[in-house]
């Protein structure tokens, strides 16, 4: 069984995260991939330079200057911080970005509105499977290689989208999207499950907005791509397989 674990920026601030991932790594016999965000790190770096953060449908508007900051914050600070904490827990964690070995090849999405933002087109699944076979835990920043000829060599890919693409490519049994809420809220209360049609409805009528809109879109992509089990949950869901919202 292969599991893809996507960890948002805010859950990364929890001091128990590394131990929770280490326990899950042991429980899944080393068959797990971690993809991380780090939006708060990016926003803090932008703020320190007097740059305002902008979002459209939960995705960060990214200028050429912003992209260099995203690279520093995600592929640098957030990735190495998470890898170091996992190594301290005894996990053979290896930090990568989507740019390394063209792990995630992406193309621009609506550059007139979003700038240097991309969507995954291909994943180098053989690299991830090679690392897993060697007993290593891949820890992935979603900054990805731009396969087009415009906007430079890299693109800012939403971590939820990156995790969904990876889960489909390596034929994962589960995609777990870990956020700072207990699950998807419907009428101000977490719901235990959503059909794909219900998830699309929440996006369409605007009840799922911002970051949750992006998470539901990624969950739909993964489920339609053959991932058997997709959940959106808080940190408890790393161990407790019944928490959160199951999207199927």
N, C-alpha and C positions, 0 to 999 in steps of 0.2 A: 504494500500500500504506500503510495506517494502522496505527500501532503504539501501544499503551498500555503505558506503563512504570510499574509501581508500585514505589516504593523504600521499604523499611522504615527504621525509625529508626536501627538500627546501621550499615547500609551508608552512611548519610548522614555518618557520622563519617570515612569514608575520604577522604583528601585528593585522590584521583584521580577521585572520582565526577563532578564537574562536567566534567572533560575527557572522560570516557567518554561522558557524555550528549551533550556538544557534538559529538563525533565521530559518534555515532549519529544525531543531528539532521541533520547534513550528509549522512550516508549514506542517510537515508530521505527526502531531498528536502523536509525540513520537515514531514513528515506524522507527527507524534508528539505524544502527550499524556503528561504526567508527573503521577502521583498519589503523594503521599507520606504516610507515617505520621510517627511521632515520639513513640512511647510512652515512650522514656527521658526525653525533655524533660518530658513530663507528669508522670512519676513523680518526677523531680528537683524539679519545682515543688511537687508535693504534699508531698514529704519536707521541703522547706524550711519548709513551713507546718505540719508535724507531722501530716500526713494520710497514712494508710496506703493503698496501692494494693490494689485487689481485682479479681480476674478470674474470669469464669465461661466455660468453653469458649473461652478465648483472647480474650474480649471484656471490656473494662474496665467494671466497675460504676461508674456515673456519677451522682452526686447533683447537685442544682442548683448547689451550690458548685463541685463538680468540673467541671461543664460550662464555667463561666467560666474555669477554669484550662486546660481543654482548648482552648478558643478562643484563649487567650493563647499557649499553647505551640505549637499546630499552625498556626492561621491567622496568628499573629503571628510568633513566633521561628523556628520550623522553616521556614515558607513563605518568609519574607523572606530568611533565611540561604541557602536553596537558590537562590532567584531571583537574589540578589546574586552568588553564585558562578558561576552560568550566564552572567549578563550580563558578568562579567569574562572569560569565555571567548568572548565575541562572539555569544552567543545572544540573540535578542530574546525573552526569557522574560517572561511576565506572570503574576503571582501572583493566585490566586483562591481562594475557599473555596466549598464547596457552597452556602453561603447567598447568595452574590452572584448576582443575577438569577435566583434560585431554580434555580441550576445543578443541584443535587441535591435533589429533594423526597423527604422520608423520613417514615416513620411509626414510632411506638414499637414496640419488640420486648420483650415480657415485662417490662414496667416494674416489676412486683413484685420481680423478681430483679435486673434490670440497671439500673433507673432511667431516666435520660435517654439511652437508647441507641436508635438507630433503624436501619431497613433501607431502602435506596433503593427508591423506587417509580417515580420519573420522573427523567429527565435532560434538561436543556436542550441537546440535541445541536446545535441551530442556532447557539448561542453559540460552542461549541467549533469547529465547522466554519468559522464566520465568522472566528475568530481564526487558524485554520490557513490559510485562504485569504489572509489578510493577512500571512502570513509570521511569525506569532507562535507561540511555544511556550507553551501553557497549563500552569501548574504549580499543582496543585490540592490544597488541604487538604480532608480529607473531612468536616469539620464541616458539617452540612447543615441545610436549612430544614425545620422541622416543619410538615407540612401539616395536622396535627390541631389540636384545640382545647385539649388538655391538655399539661402539662409545658413550656410556654413556646415561644418561637419557633425554637429550635434543638435539634438532637440530635447526639450523638456517634455517628458512623457509622464502623465499622471500615474502614480504608483499603483492605483487600483487597476488601471488598464494594463499596466505592465504585468501585474500578478495574474490577471485573467489570461493574458496571452501565453505566459509561461505555463500556467496550469493546463491549458489546452495542448500546448506543444509537447509537454512531457507526459501527457495522458495521466494527469494526477487524479487521484480518487477523491480528493477534497481540496477546495479552496476556502480558506478561513480568512475573512477580512476583519481584522481587529481594530476597533475604533474606541472612542471614549464614551460611547453610549451602549446600553444593554442590548440594543437591537434596533430594527426599523420601527419608528413610531407611527402608529395609525390611530388617529383621534387621540393624540397625546399619550398613548400607552404602547409599550413594546408588543409586537405581535410575534407569535412563535413560528409562523410560516407564511409564505406568499407564493402563489403560482406566478409563472412568468407573465401571464396576462395581468394579474393584479399589480405586479411590480411595474410593468409598463404603464398601467393606469395611474399609479402614484407619480410617475415622472411626467406623464402627459398633462395631468390636471394641476401640477405644481405643488402637490402636497409633499413630494420629495424634492428638496431644493438644495443648492450648494453642494457640500461634500457628500451628503447622502444620495443626491442625484447621481453623482459620479460613481458611487459605490454600487448602487442598484444597476446602473448601466453595465458596469464590469461584471456583476453577478450574472446578469442576463447573458452576456457574451460567453462567460465560462460555461454556464449550464447548456446553452445552445451548442457549444463546442464539444460537449461530451463529458464534462466534469460531473461526476455522479452526485456530489454533495457540495453545496455552496452555502456558507453561513456568514452572516454579519453579526458580530458580537463584541463584547468588551473582553478584557483580559481573562476573565473567568473561563471563556470559551476555549482557551488553549488546552485546558485539562478536561473541563466538563463539556462533553459532546452534545448535551441537550440544551445548552443555553443559547441565547441569541435568536436570530431569525433565519430560518431555512428557506432558501429561494430555489424553487424547483418547478 
